[in-house]
Amino acid sequence: MFESLSERLNRSIKNLRGQGRLSEQNVKDTLREVRLALLEADVALPVVKQLIDAVRDKAIGQEVLTSLSPGQALIKIVNDELVQIMGEQSVGLELNTQPPAVVLMAGLQGSGKTTTTGKLALRLKERDKRKVMVVSCDVYRPAAIAQLQKLATDIDVAFYPSEPDQKPVDIAKNALDQARKQFIDVLIVDTAGRLAVDQEMMDEISQLNTTLQPAETLFVVDSMTGQDAANTAAAFGETLPLTGVVLTKTDGDARGGAALSVRMVTGKPIKFIGAGEKLTALETFHPDRIASRILGMGDVVSLVEEVQEKVDHQKAEKLARKINKGKSFDMLDLRDQMEQMLKMGGMSSFIDKLPGAANLPDAVKNQANDKEIRRTIAIINSMTPHERKFPAVIKGSRKRRIAMGSGTQVQEINKLMKQHAQMSKMMKKMARGGMKKMLRGMKGQLPPGMGI
C-alpha cells in the first residue's frame, strides 16, 4: 500500500537537496509534484487542496534547523498534515455497553464485509477475550450465510443460523435474543450488499440499525476503489449513523488514495485496515504510522508489535538453544522461519514497514515475494525426514526426485541448498562468538561510520 505515492513524494522532496532554506519558489515547485503524486494516488480533490494549502502556509519562509535539510523540514510538515487529515490518533471500538454489544457491518457487495466480520470476531475473541457471536442477514446471497458459518467454525465463535426465506430484521431480532441467552459479549451482524447504492438496501439497513441500536456501525469499503470509496462512504453516512470505517484489500492497493480521503469526506475515523485474505490480517489504523509509511520512513512500531504477537516464541527459543549447543541449522528450522514470515503477512508486508522501503530498487522488491517463500516450503516438504535433518545427503538423484515432487527445477534445489549452507554457516558463527564476532569478521565490508 502507498508504494507509488511513497516513490513520487520521495522523488519530489529530493529536489530540495543542497538548498539552504524553504523559499516560496522551491516549495512551489515541490508542491506541484506532491499535488500530482496525490492526484495519481486517487486522493479526493478537496483533500489534495486542503493538504497542499496547509503545507504551503507552514513551509514558505520557514528557517531550516541546523540539524535538518530543507527536504527533511518539508517531510516533517507533510507528515504532520497527513496525520491531521487521517485523524491524528487511532480510534478503537466503543463496546462499553450492556452486553451483547452489537456491531453492524455495512458496505457494498464485494467490499469484503463477510471476511472482515470473521477477522473482527477473531480479533475480539483473541485480543480482547470477548465471547463473540456472528450472524448473516444477507438473505439475497445464500453463499454469504454458508461462508460466514464456515468462518465461525474455523475461528471457533458462536454462529446464529439464518435462512434465505427469512426477513433480515427478524433474523437480527432472533440473533440478539439468542446472544442474550448465551451471555454473548459482542454480536457482529453481517448485512447484505449491492453492486451500487440503492434505496431498497438503504431502507433495509436503516431498519436494522433502528431495531438493533448498535454500539458500532462500521462501513466496510474496498480501498482499491480510491475516490469512489470516500464517495460511497459519504452516501452511507447520510443514511446511517456510522461510527467508523474499515478499509479492506489494502495489500492490493499501491496508491492509498482511499486512506487519505475517507476520514475527511465522511468525518468518521478509519478504525481498521485489512491487508490480505488471512483471518489474522486486520490491523488497527494508526494515522501517524501510516503517514510514516507514506513518506518512506517505515513503521517499525507495528513491525515490533507483529513480531511479539504472531511469532511463535517457544519455537524461536528452541532454535536459539539448539544453535547455542552447536547443533546444525537444518531444513526443518529453515521451513519454520519461512512459515513465521508468512504468519506476519509475508515479505512484502515486512519490507513495507521498513524505513527507506520506498527507495529500494524494483529488482529487490520483486524478489521479495511470498511465491518464492511458498515454493521453498514446497521443496522442503518434498524431502524425506532424513533429508530435512541431514541436507548434506541430497545429491543428484535425490535432487531430481525433490524437484519433481515440488514441481520445480533442479537449479532451484541447488539454489536452496546454497542458501541453507550460507545460513547454517552464519548460525555457527553466531553460536561460537555471538553477533559481535560475526560483525568483526565483516569489518571492512560495512558502510562508513559503522565501525565495530
Sine and cosine of phi, psi and omega as CSV:
sin_phi,cos_phi,sin_psi,cos_psi,sin_omega,cos_omega
0.00,0.00,0.58,-0.81,0.03,-1.00
0.93,0.36,0.18,0.98,-0.09,-1.00
-0.84,0.54,-0.79,0.61,-0.05,-1.00
-0.93,0.37,-0.61,0.79,0.01,-1.00
-0.91,0.42,-0.68,0.73,0.01,-1.00
-0.87,0.50,-0.73,0.69,-0.02,-1.00
-0.87,0.49,-0.71,0.70,-0.07,-1.00
-0.93,0.37,-0.68,0.74,0.00,-1.00
-0.90,0.43,-0.69,0.73,0.01,-1.00
-0.89,0.45,-0.63,0.78,0.01,-1.00
-0.91,0.42,-0.63,0.78,-0.01,-1.00
-0.91,0.42,-0.70,0.71,-0.11,-0.99
-0.97,0.26,-0.41,0.91,0.04,-1.00
-0.88,0.47,-0.42,0.91,-0.02,-1.00
-0.90,0.43,-0.26,0.97,-0.03,-1.00
-1.00,0.06,-0.02,1.00,-0.02,-1.00
-0.86,0.50,0.63,-0.77,0.08,-1.00
0.99,0.11,-0.01,1.00,0.02,-1.00
-0.98,-0.19,0.62,-0.78,-0.15,-0.99
-0.98,0.20,-0.46,0.89,-0.03,-1.00
-0.49,-0.87,0.22,-0.98,0.03,-1.00
-1.00,0.05,0.98,-0.21,0.01,-1.00
-0.99,-0.10,0.19,-0.98,-0.01,-1.00
-0.87,0.49,-0.64,0.77,-0.07,-1.00
-0.94,0.33,-0.73,0.68,-0.06,-1.00
-0.95,0.32,-0.50,0.86,0.09,-1.00
-0.93,0.37,-0.65,0.76,0.00,-1.00
-0.88,0.48,-0.71,0.71,0.00,-1.00
-0.89,0.45,-0.69,0.73,-0.03,-1.00
-0.93,0.36,-0.66,0.75,-0.02,-1.00
-0.93,0.38,-0.43,0.90,0.10,-1.00
-0.88,0.47,-0.68,0.73,0.03,-1.00
-0.93,0.37,-0.64,0.77,0.01,-1.00
-0.89,0.46,-0.66,0.75,0.01,-1.00
-0.87,0.49,-0.70,0.71,0.02,-1.00
-0.89,0.46,-0.64,0.77,0.01,-1.00
-0.88,0.47,-0.68,0.74,-0.01,-1.00
-0.93,0.37,-0.66,0.75,0.01,-1.00
-0.92,0.39,-0.63,0.78,0.04,-1.00
-0.91,0.41,-0.48,0.88,0.03,-1.00
-0.99,0.17,0.07,1.00,0.05,-1.00
0.92,0.40,0.57,0.82,0.10,-1.00
-0.98,0.20,0.65,-0.76,-0.03,-1.00
-0.86,0.52,0.65,-0.76,-0.09,-1.00
-0.82,0.57,-0.69,0.72,0.02,-1.00
-0.87,0.49,-0.54,0.84,0.01,-1.00
-0.94,0.34,-0.67,0.75,0.03,-1.00
-0.87,0.49,-0.73,0.69,-0.03,-1.00
-0.87,0.49,-0.72,0.70,-0.02,-1.00
-0.89,0.45,-0.68,0.73,-0.03,-1.00
-0.91,0.42,-0.73,0.68,-0.03,-1.00
-0.90,0.44,-0.69,0.72,0.00,-1.00
-0.88,0.47,-0.68,0.73,-0.03,-1.00
-0.91,0.41,-0.67,0.74,0.00,-1.00
-0.92,0.40,-0.67,0.74,0.00,-1.00
-0.87,0.49,-0.73,0.69,-0.04,-1.00
-0.87,0.49,-0.61,0.79,-0.06,-1.00
-1.00,0.08,-0.40,0.92,-0.13,-0.99
-1.00,0.01,-0.65,0.76,-0.12,-0.99
-0.88,0.47,0.81,-0.59,0.05,-1.00
0.99,0.13,-0.04,1.00,-0.03,-1.00
-0.95,0.31,0.78,-0.63,0.07,-1.00
-0.96,0.28,0.66,-0.75,-0.03,-1.00
-1.00,0.00,0.78,-0.63,0.03,-1.00
-0.87,0.48,0.47,-0.88,-0.04,-1.00
-0.88,0.48,-0.44,0.90,-0.03,-1.00
-1.00,0.08,-0.10,1.00,-0.05,-1.00
-0.86,-0.51,0.55,-0.83,0.18,-0.98
-1.00,0.03,0.28,-0.96,0.05,-1.00
-0.83,0.56,-0.63,0.78,0.02,-1.00
-0.88,0.48,-0.69,0.72,0.01,-1.00
-0.91,0.41,-0.62,0.79,0.02,-1.00
-0.89,0.45,-0.67,0.75,0.00,-1.00
-0.94,0.35,-0.61,0.79,0.06,-1.00
-0.85,0.52,-0.67,0.75,0.01,-1.00
-0.87,0.49,-0.69,0.72,-0.01,-1.00
-0.91,0.40,-0.73,0.68,0.00,-1.00
-0.88,0.47,-0.67,0.74,0.02,-1.00
-0.85,0.53,-0.74,0.67,-0.02,-1.00
-0.88,0.48,-0.63,0.78,-0.01,-1.00
-0.95,0.31,-0.60,0.80,0.06,-1.00
-0.88,0.47,-0.70,0.72,0.02,-1.00
-0.88,0.48,-0.68,0.73,0.00,-1.00
-0.86,0.51,-0.71,0.71,-0.04,-1.00
-0.93,0.38,-0.60,0.80,-0.08,-1.00
-1.00,0.05,-0.08,1.00,0.14,-0.99
0.87,-0.49,0.12,0.99,0.11,-0.99
0.91,0.40,-0.78,0.62,-0.01,-1.00
-0.61,-0.79,0.36,-0.93,-0.02,-1.00
-0.94,0.34,0.54,-0.84,-0.01,-1.00
-0.84,-0.54,0.87,-0.50,-0.01,-1.00
-1.00,0.05,-0.02,-1.00,0.04,-1.00
-0.97,0.26,0.66,-0.76,0.05,-1.00
-0.99,-0.16,1.00,-0.06,-0.08,-1.00
-0.91,-0.42,0.28,0.96,0.00,-1.00
-0.99,0.16,0.97,0.26,0.00,-1.00
-0.60,-0.80,0.11,-0.99,0.02,-1.00
-0.88,0.48,0.85,-0.53,0.00,-1.00
-0.90,0.43,0.52,-0.85,-0.02,1.00
-0.99,0.13,0.71,-0.70,0.11,-0.99
-0.97,0.25,0.76,-0.65,-0.05,-1.00
-0.99,-0.14,0.74,-0.67,0.11,-0.99
-0.91,-0.42,0.89,-0.45,-0.03,-1.00
-0.99,-0.16,0.82,-0.58,-0.02,-1.00
-0.98,-0.18,0.85,-0.53,-0.02,-1.00
-0.85,-0.53,0.39,-0.92,0.03,-1.00
0.42,-0.91,0.14,-0.99,0.00,-1.00
-0.98,0.21,0.30,-0.96,0.05,-1.00
-0.90,0.44,0.70,-0.71,0.03,-1.00
1.00,0.07,0.04,1.00,-0.02,-1.00
-0.98,0.19,-0.26,0.97,0.02,-1.00
0.98,-0.21,0.42,0.91,-0.04,-1.00
-0.87,0.49,-0.74,0.67,-0.09,-1.00
-0.91,0.41,-0.71,0.71,0.04,-1.00
-0.89,0.46,-0.66,0.75,0.01,-1.00
-0.91,0.41,-0.57,0.82,0.07,-1.00
-0.86,0.51,-0.70,0.71,0.04,-1.00
-0.90,0.43,-0.69,0.73,0.01,-1.00
-0.88,0.48,-0.70,0.71,-0.03,-1.00
-0.92,0.39,-0.63,0.78,0.03,-1.00
-0.88,0.48,-0.69,0.72,0.01,-1.00
-0.90,0.43,-0.66,0.75,0.00,-1.00
-0.89,0.46,-0.72,0.69,0.00,-1.00
-0.90,0.43,-0.59,0.81,-0.01,-1.00
-0.94,0.33,-0.74,0.68,-0.12,-0.99
-0.99,0.11,-0.70,0.72,-0.06,-1.00
-0.99,0.13,-0.70,0.72,-0.11,-0.99
-0.99,-0.16,-0.05,1.00,0.03,-1.00
0.83,0.56,0.66,0.75,0.03,-1.00
-0.99,-0.12,0.52,-0.85,0.10,-0.99
-1.00,0.05,0.88,-0.47,-0.19,-0.98
-0.89,-0.45,0.60,-0.80,0.16,-0.99
-0.80,-0.60,0.61,-0.79,0.07,-1.00
-0.87,-0.50,0.50,-0.87,0.03,-1.00
-0.56,-0.83,0.60,-0.80,0.04,-1.00
-0.96,-0.27,0.81,-0.58,0.09,-1.00
-0.97,-0.25,0.26,0.97,0.01,-1.00
-1.00,0.03,1.00,0.05,-0.05,-1.00
-1.00,0.07,-0.09,1.00,-0.04,-1.00
-1.00,0.01,-0.31,0.95,-0.01,-1.00
-0.78,-0.63,1.00,0.01,-0.08,-1.00
-0.79,0.61,-0.52,0.85,0.01,-1.00
-0.89,0.46,-0.44,0.90,0.00,-1.00
-0.91,0.42,-0.64,0.77,0.01,-1.00
-0.91,0.42,-0.72,0.69,0.01,-1.00
-0.90,0.43,-0.62,0.78,0.01,-1.00
-0.89,0.45,-0.71,0.70,-0.01,-1.00
-0.92,0.39,-0.60,0.80,0.03,-1.00
-0.88,0.47,-0.67,0.74,0.01,-1.00
-0.91,0.42,-0.68,0.74,0.03,-1.00
-0.87,0.49,-0.69,0.73,0.00,-1.00
-0.88,0.47,-0.63,0.77,0.04,-1.00
-0.91,0.41,-0.69,0.73,-0.03,-1.00
-0.88,0.47,-0.61,0.79,-0.06,-1.00
-0.98,-0.19,0.01,1.00,0.08,-1.00
0.87,0.49,0.82,0.57,0.15,-0.99
-0.84,-0.54,0.32,-0.95,-0.04,-1.00
-0.92,0.39,0.62,-0.78,0.03,-1.00
-0.81,-0.59,0.78,-0.62,0.07,-1.00
-0.99,-0.10,0.88,-0.48,-0.06,-1.00
-0.95,0.32,0.55,-0.84,0.06,-1.00
-0.64,-0.77,0.31,-0.95,-0.03,-1.00
-0.83,-0.56,0.50,-0.87,-0.02,-1.00
-0.88,0.47,-0.37,0.93,-0.03,-1.00
-1.00,0.02,0.04,1.00,0.02,-1.00
-1.00,0.01,0.35,-0.94,0.08,-1.00
-1.00,0.06,0.67,-0.74,-0.03,-1.00
-0.80,0.61,-0.66,0.75,-0.03,-1.00
-0.91,0.42,-0.63,0.78,0.03,-1.00
-0.91,0.42,-0.66,0.75,0.03,-1.00
-0.86,0.50,-0.72,0.69,-0.04,-1.00
-0.89,0.45,-0.70,0.72,0.02,-1.00
-0.88,0.48,-0.74,0.68,-0.02,-1.00
-0.90,0.44,-0.64,0.77,0.02,-1.00
-0.90,0.44,-0.65,0.76,0.01,-1.00
-0.91,0.42,-0.66,0.75,0.06,-1.00
-0.88,0.47,-0.70,0.71,0.00,-1.00
-0.90,0.43,-0.64,0.77,0.01,-1.00
-0.89,0.46,-0.62,0.79,0.04,-1.00
-0.90,0.43,-0.69,0.73,-0.03,-1.00
-0.90,0.43,-0.54,0.84,-0.04,-1.00
-1.00,-0.06,0.13,0.99,0.01,-1.00
0.82,0.57,0.72,0.70,0.03,-1.00
-0.97,0.24,0.63,-0.78,0.02,-1.00
-0.99,0.13,-0.69,0.73,-0.07,-1.00
-0.71,-0.70,0.78,-0.63,0.09,-1.00
-0.94,-0.33,0.88,-0.48,0.01,-1.00
-0.97,-0.23,0.84,-0.55,-0.09,-1.00
-0.95,-0.32,0.91,-0.41,0.05,-1.00
-1.00,0.03,0.81,-0.59,-0.08,-1.00
-0.95,-0.31,0.17,-0.98,-0.01,-1.00
-0.97,0.24,0.52,-0.85,0.08,-1.00
-0.90,-0.44,0.16,-0.99,0.09,-1.00
-0.74,-0.67,0.20,-0.98,0.05,-1.00
-0.96,0.29,-0.35,0.94,0.07,-1.00
-0.47,-0.88,0.27,-0.96,0.01,-1.00
-0.91,0.42,0.82,-0.57,0.08,-1.00
-0.66,-0.75,0.37,-0.93,-0.13,-0.99
-0.90,0.44,-0.62,0.78,-0.03,-1.00
-0.87,0.50,-0.70,0.71,0.01,-1.00
-0.91,0.42,-0.68,0.74,-0.03,-1.00
-0.90,0.44,-0.65,0.76,0.02,-1.00
-0.89,0.45,-0.66,0.75,-0.03,-1.00
-0.91,0.42,-0.73,0.68,-0.05,-1.00
-0.95,0.32,-0.51,0.86,0.08,-1.00
-0.91,0.42,-0.63,0.77,0.03,-1.00
-0.91,0.41,-0.65,0.76,0.06,-1.00
-0.88,0.47,-0.67,0.75,0.00,-1.00
-0.89,0.46,-0.68,0.74,0.01,-1.00
-0.91,0.42,-0.65,0.76,-0.04,-1.00
-0.94,0.35,-0.69,0.73,-0.13,-0.99
-1.00,0.03,-0.44,0.90,-0.09,-1.00
0.75,0.66,0.87,0.49,-0.12,-0.99
-0.91,0.42,0.51,-0.86,0.09,-1.00
-0.95,0.30,-0.55,0.84,0.02,-1.00
-0.70,-0.71,0.73,-0.69,0.15,-0.99
-0.87,-0.50,0.97,-0.26,-0.11,-0.99
-0.98,-0.20,0.75,-0.66,0.07,-1.00
-1.00,-0.08,0.88,-0.48,-0.02,-1.00
-0.99,-0.13,0.82,-0.57,-0.10,-0.99
-0.67,-0.74,0.64,-0.77,0.03,-1.00
-0.97,0.26,0.89,-0.46,-0.07,-1.00
-0.91,0.41,-0.39,0.92,-0.04,-1.00
-0.95,0.31,-0.16,0.99,0.04,-1.00
-0.99,0.13,-0.05,1.00,0.12,-0.99
0.85,0.52,-0.81,-0.58,-0.02,-1.00
-0.86,0.52,-0.56,0.83,0.00,-1.00
-0.87,0.50,-0.51,0.86,0.02,-1.00
-0.87,0.50,-0.71,0.71,0.00,-1.00
-0.93,0.37,-0.66,0.75,-0.02,-1.00
-0.91,0.41,-0.67,0.75,0.03,-1.00
-0.91,0.41,-0.65,0.76,0.03,-1.00
-0.88,0.48,-0.63,0.78,0.02,-1.00
-0.91,0.42,-0.64,0.77,0.01,-1.00
-0.90,0.44,-0.67,0.75,0.05,-1.00
-0.92,0.39,-0.59,0.80,-0.02,-1.00
-0.90,0.43,-0.43,0.90,0.04,-1.00
-0.96,0.28,-0.44,0.90,-0.03,-1.00
-0.99,-0.12,-0.62,0.78,-0.09,-1.00
-0.91,-0.41,0.53,-0.85,0.11,-0.99
-0.99,0.16,0.97,0.26,-0.03,-1.00
-0.87,0.49,0.60,-0.80,0.06,-1.00
-0.94,-0.34,-0.24,0.97,-0.01,-1.00
-0.03,-1.00,0.12,-0.99,-0.05,-1.00
-0.81,-0.59,0.58,-0.81,0.15,-0.99
-0.88,-0.47,0.86,-0.51,0.04,-1.00
-1.00,-0.03,0.84,-0.55,-0.01,-1.00
-0.95,-0.31,0.24,-0.97,0.07,-1.00
0.85,0.53,0.55,0.84,0.00,-1.00
-0.94,0.35,-0.33,0.94,0.04,-1.00
-0.94,0.35,-0.37,0.93,0.00,-1.00
-0.99,-0.16,0.06,1.00,-0.08,-1.00
-0.94,-0.34,0.97,-0.25,-0.01,-1.00
-0.99,0.13,-0.17,0.99,-0.12,-0.99
-1.00,-0.06,-0.76,0.65,0.05,-1.00
0.99,0.12,0.21,0.98,-0.05,-1.00
-0.88,0.48,-0.60,0.80,-0.04,-1.00
-0.89,0.45,-0.66,0.75,-0.03,-1.00
-0.88,0.48,-0.56,0.83,-0.01,-1.00
-0.99,0.14,-0.39,0.92,-0.12,-0.99
-1.00,-0.09,-0.62,0.78,-0.19,-0.98
-0.85,0.53,-0.71,0.70,-0.07,-1.00
-0.87,0.50,-0.73,0.68,-0.07,-1.00
-0.95,0.31,-0.65,0.76,-0.06,-1.00
-0.93,0.36,-0.64,0.77,-0.06,-1.00
-1.00,-0.07,-0.43,0.90,-0.11,-0.99
0.97,0.24,0.11,0.99,-0.03,-1.00
-0.94,-0.33,0.59,-0.81,-0.04,-1.00
-0.96,0.29,0.56,-0.83,0.19,-0.98
-0.99,0.17,0.87,-0.49,-0.07,-1.00
-1.00,-0.09,-0.58,0.81,-0.02,-1.00
-0.61,-0.79,0.40,-0.92,0.18,-0.98
-0.80,-0.60,0.70,-0.72,0.04,-1.00
-0.98,-0.17,0.78,-0.63,-0.07,-1.00
-0.77,-0.64,0.90,0.44,0.03,-1.00
0.70,-0.71,0.18,-0.98,-0.04,-1.00
-0.98,0.19,-0.42,0.91,-0.07,-1.00
-0.89,0.46,0.58,-0.82,-0.05,-1.00
-0.94,0.34,-0.23,0.97,0.07,-1.00
-1.00,0.02,-0.11,0.99,-0.11,-0.99
-1.00,0.07,0.89,0.46,0.09,-1.00
-0.71,-0.71,0.91,-0.42,-0.07,-1.00
-0.94,-0.33,0.54,-0.84,0.17,-0.99
-0.92,0.40,0.66,-0.75,0.00,-1.00
-1.00,0.08,0.92,-0.39,0.05,-1.00
-0.94,-0.33,0.96,-0.26,-0.05,-1.00
-0.81,0.59,-0.65,0.76,-0.03,-1.00
-0.91,0.40,-0.62,0.78,0.00,-1.00
-0.95,0.31,-0.61,0.80,0.02,-1.00
-0.92,0.40,-0.67,0.74,0.04,-1.00
-0.87,0.50,-0.65,0.76,0.02,-1.00
-0.88,0.47,-0.65,0.76,0.02,-1.00
-0.93,0.37,-0.63,0.77,0.01,-1.00
-0.86,0.51,-0.61,0.79,-0.05,-1.00
-1.00,0.01,0.19,0.98,0.10,-1.00
0.97,0.24,0.30,0.95,-0.02,-1.00
-0.99,-0.12,0.06,1.00,0.07,-1.00
0.97,0.24,-0.09,-1.00,-0.01,-1.00
-0.52,-0.85,0.95,0.32,-0.10,-0.99
-0.91,0.41,-0.56,0.83,-0.01,-1.00
-0.87,0.49,-0.74,0.68,0.02,-1.00
-0.90,0.43,-0.58,0.81,0.00,-1.00
-0.90,0.44,-0.70,0.71,0.03,-1.00
-0.90,0.44,-0.67,0.75,0.03,-1.00
-0.88,0.48,-0.64,0.77,0.02,-1.00
-0.90,0.43,-0.66,0.75,0.02,-1.00
-0.88,0.47,-0.71,0.70,-0.01,-1.00
-0.90,0.44,-0.58,0.82,-0.13,-0.99
-1.00,0.06,-0.64,0.77,-0.19,-0.98
-0.96,-0.27,-0.33,0.94,-0.01,-1.00
-0.98,0.20,0.66,-0.75,0.04,-1.00
-0.98,0.19,0.99,-0.16,-0.11,-0.99
-0.93,0.38,-0.48,0.88,0.04,-1.00
-0.91,0.42,-0.69,0.73,0.03,-1.00
-0.91,0.43,-0.64,0.77,-0.01,-1.00
-0.89,0.45,-0.69,0.72,0.02,-1.00
-0.91,0.41,-0.63,0.77,0.01,-1.00
-0.88,0.48,-0.69,0.73,0.02,-1.00
-0.91,0.42,-0.67,0.74,0.01,-1.00
-0.87,0.49,-0.69,0.72,0.01,-1.00
-0.90,0.44,-0.64,0.77,-0.01,-1.00
-0.88,0.47,-0.73,0.69,-0.02,-1.00
-0.92,0.40,-0.65,0.76,0.00,-1.00
-0.90,0.44,-0.47,0.88,0.04,-1.00
-0.99,0.15,0.01,1.00,0.03,-1.00
1.00,0.08,0.15,0.99,0.02,-1.00
-0.98,0.21,0.44,-0.90,-0.10,-1.00
-0.97,0.23,0.45,-0.89,0.06,-1.00
-1.00,0.05,0.97,-0.24,-0.11,-0.99
-1.00,-0.08,-0.04,-1.00,-0.05,-1.00
-0.92,0.39,-0.49,0.87,0.06,-1.00
-0.90,0.44,-0.64,0.77,0.03,-1.00
-0.91,0.42,-0.66,0.75,0.01,-1.00
-0.90,0.44,-0.68,0.73,0.02,-1.00
-0.88,0.47,-0.67,0.74,0.03,-1.00
-0.85,0.52,-0.69,0.73,-0.02,-1.00
-0.90,0.44,-0.64,0.77,-0.02,-1.00
-0.95,0.32,-0.60,0.80,0.05,-1.00
-0.92,0.40,-0.58,0.82,0.06,-1.00
-0.90,0.44,-0.64,0.77,0.00,-1.00
-0.89,0.46,-0.67,0.74,0.02,-1.00
-0.90,0.43,-0.58,0.82,0.04,-1.00
-0.88,0.48,-0.52,0.85,-0.02,-1.00
-1.00,0.09,0.15,0.99,0.04,-1.00
0.97,-0.23,0.02,1.00,0.05,-1.00
1.00,0.02,0.08,-1.00,-0.08,-1.00
-0.90,0.43,-0.64,0.77,-0.05,-1.00
-0.89,0.46,-0.65,0.76,0.03,-1.00
-0.92,0.40,-0.64,0.77,0.00,-1.00
-0.89,0.45,-0.76,0.65,-0.04,-1.00
-0.91,0.41,-0.60,0.80,-0.01,-1.00
-0.85,0.53,-0.49,0.87,-0.05,-1.00
-1.00,-0.05,-0.05,1.00,0.00,-1.00
-0.99,0.11,0.64,-0.76,0.07,-1.00
-0.87,0.50,0.67,-0.74,0.03,-1.00
0.98,0.18,0.16,0.99,-0.04,-1.00
-0.87,0.50,-0.56,0.83,-0.03,-1.00
-0.91,0.42,-0.39,0.92,-0.05,-1.00
-1.00,-0.03,-0.05,1.00,0.01,-1.00
-0.93,0.38,0.61,-0.79,0.04,-1.00
-0.89,0.46,0.49,-0.87,0.00,-1.00
-0.86,0.51,-0.56,0.83,-0.01,-1.00
-0.88,0.48,-0.62,0.79,0.01,-1.00
-0.94,0.34,-0.70,0.71,-0.01,-1.00
-0.89,0.46,-0.64,0.77,-0.03,-1.00
-0.93,0.38,-0.52,0.86,0.01,-1.00
-0.96,0.30,-0.51,0.86,-0.05,-1.00
-0.99,0.11,0.95,0.32,0.01,-1.00
-0.81,-0.58,0.41,-0.91,-0.10,-1.00
-0.95,0.31,-0.32,0.95,0.04,-1.00
-0.88,0.47,-0.65,0.76,0.01,-1.00
-0.90,0.44,-0.66,0.75,0.00,-1.00
-0.90,0.44,-0.71,0.70,-0.02,-1.00
-0.92,0.39,-0.56,0.83,0.03,-1.00
-0.91,0.40,-0.66,0.76,0.02,-1.00
-0.90,0.44,-0.67,0.74,0.04,-1.00
-0.88,0.47,-0.64,0.77,0.02,-1.00
-0.89,0.45,-0.64,0.77,0.02,-1.00
-0.90,0.45,-0.72,0.70,-0.02,-1.00
-0.90,0.43,-0.61,0.79,0.02,-1.00
-0.91,0.41,-0.40,0.92,0.00,-1.00
-0.99,0.12,-0.08,1.00,0.05,-1.00
-1.00,0.10,0.38,-0.92,0.12,-0.99
-0.98,0.21,0.34,-0.94,0.05,-1.00
-0.81,0.58,-0.61,0.79,0.00,-1.00
-0.91,0.41,-0.66,0.75,0.00,-1.00
-0.92,0.39,-0.61,0.79,0.02,-1.00
-0.90,0.44,-0.61,0.79,-0.05,-1.00
-0.98,0.18,-0.54,0.84,-0.03,-1.00
-0.77,-0.64,0.97,0.23,-0.09,-1.00
-0.86,0.50,-0.36,0.93,-0.04,-1.00
-0.88,0.48,-0.38,0.92,-0.03,-1.00
-0.98,0.21,-0.17,0.98,-0.06,-1.00
-0.98,0.22,0.97,-0.23,0.02,-1.00
-0.89,-0.46,-0.31,-0.95,-0.12,-0.99
-0.70,0.71,-0.90,0.44,-0.08,-1.00
-0.92,0.39,-0.58,0.82,0.03,-1.00
-0.91,0.41,-0.65,0.76,0.02,-1.00
-0.88,0.48,-0.67,0.74,0.00,-1.00
-0.90,0.44,-0.65,0.76,0.01,-1.00
-0.91,0.42,-0.69,0.72,0.00,-1.00
-0.90,0.43,-0.65,0.76,0.01,-1.00
-0.89,0.46,-0.68,0.73,0.03,-1.00
-0.91,0.41,-0.65,0.76,-0.02,-1.00
-0.92,0.38,-0.48,0.87,-0.05,-1.00
-0.97,-0.23,-0.01,1.00,0.00,-1.00
0.93,0.36,0.55,0.83,-0.02,-1.00
-0.83,-0.56,-0.11,-0.99,0.02,-1.00
-0.96,-0.26,0.38,-0.93,0.02,-1.00
-0.87,0.50,-0.56,0.83,0.01,-1.00
-0.86,0.51,-0.59,0.81,0.01,-1.00
-0.94,0.35,-0.54,0.84,0.07,-1.00
-0.92,0.40,-0.67,0.74,0.03,-1.00
-0.88,0.48,-0.67,0.74,0.00,-1.00
-0.89,0.46,-0.69,0.72,0.02,-1.00
-0.90,0.44,-0.67,0.74,0.00,-1.00
-0.87,0.50,-0.65,0.76,0.00,-1.00
-0.92,0.40,-0.70,0.71,0.02,-1.00
-0.88,0.48,-0.68,0.73,0.00,-1.00
-0.90,0.45,-0.67,0.74,0.01,-1.00
-0.88,0.48,-0.65,0.76,0.02,-1.00
-0.91,0.42,-0.69,0.72,0.01,-1.00
-0.91,0.43,-0.65,0.76,0.00,-1.00
-0.89,0.46,-0.66,0.75,0.02,-1.00
-0.90,0.45,-0.67,0.74,0.02,-1.00
-0.90,0.45,-0.67,0.74,0.02,-1.00
-0.88,0.47,-0.64,0.77,0.01,-1.00
-0.90,0.43,-0.65,0.76,0.04,-1.00
-0.87,0.50,-0.69,0.72,0.00,-1.00
-0.90,0.44,-0.62,0.78,-0.03,-1.00
-0.93,0.37,-0.60,0.80,-0.05,-1.00
-0.96,0.26,-0.64,0.77,-0.07,-1.00
-0.65,-0.76,0.17,0.99,0.02,-1.00
0.97,0.26,-0.05,-1.00,-0.07,-1.00
-0.90,0.44,-0.57,0.82,-0.08,-1.00
-0.89,0.46,-0.68,0.73,0.00,-1.00
-0.91,0.41,-0.62,0.78,0.00,-1.00
-0.91,0.42,-0.67,0.74,0.02,-1.00
-0.91,0.41,-0.60,0.80,0.02,-1.00
-0.88,0.47,-0.58,0.81,0.02,-1.00
-0.93,0.36,-0.35,0.94,0.00,-1.00
-1.00,-0.05,0.05,1.00,-0.06,-1.00
-0.84,0.54,0.71,-0.70,-0.05,-1.00
0.99,-0.16,-0.39,0.92,0.04,-1.00
-0.99,-0.11,-0.21,0.98,-0.05,-1.00
-0.99,0.16,0.42,-0.91,0.04,-1.00
-0.90,0.43,0.39,-0.92,0.04,-1.00
-0.82,0.57,0.62,-0.79,0.03,-1.00
1.00,-0.01,-0.13,0.99,0.02,-1.00
-0.94,-0.33,0.79,0.61,0.02,-1.00
-0.95,0.31,0.36,-0.93,-0.03,-1.00
-0.92,-0.39,0.00,0.00,0.00,0.00
